[in-house]
Amino acid sequence: MAEENQAEEKQFSIQKIYTKDISFESPESPQLFTQKWEPAVDFNLATNAAPIENAMFEVSLTVTVTVKTAGKVAYLVEATQAGIFSLAGFTDAEMGPMVGSFCPNILFPYVREVISDLVAKGGFPQLLLAPVNFDALYAQHLQQAQQAADSKTLN
């Protein structure tokens, strides 16, 4: 009985967190620095999870920020923060939220710092990204997937 409980024990650990990809572009500099700064920010994010081996997964979070002023792109910054996570003892139903919400929540502060540093080094005012509710985004993803499946069933 004790052996069964050990086999079912959930284990989570962070093996490594790293920046996988970085890009920064400021196509209108230096002329842009002489104009009035009235930024319009477009923010996108995407997550990806891939099994590696033996209950280990690479989860990545890509954040893309495009900032325009006076109708021109001031800068475009994109960063992919990734982590290798060990996930053992979780059911299939639990794995989705772990790699789709829990792990991205861990990665977000790291990618937010990378984005902020790149923007500041590009000569622009600091960009502080607001917190993201990955639980709500994951629930929305599941709902959209279910609606897509339902619409295929009806057709």
ABEGO torsion letter per residue (X at the ends): XAAAAAAABBBBBBABBBBABBBBBBAAOAAAAABBBBBBBBBBBBBBBBBABGGBBBBBBBBBBBBBBGGBBABBBBBBBBBBBBBBGBBAAAAAAAAAAAAAAAAAAAAAAAAAAAAAAAGBBBBBBBBBBAAAAAAAAAAAAAAAAAAAAAX
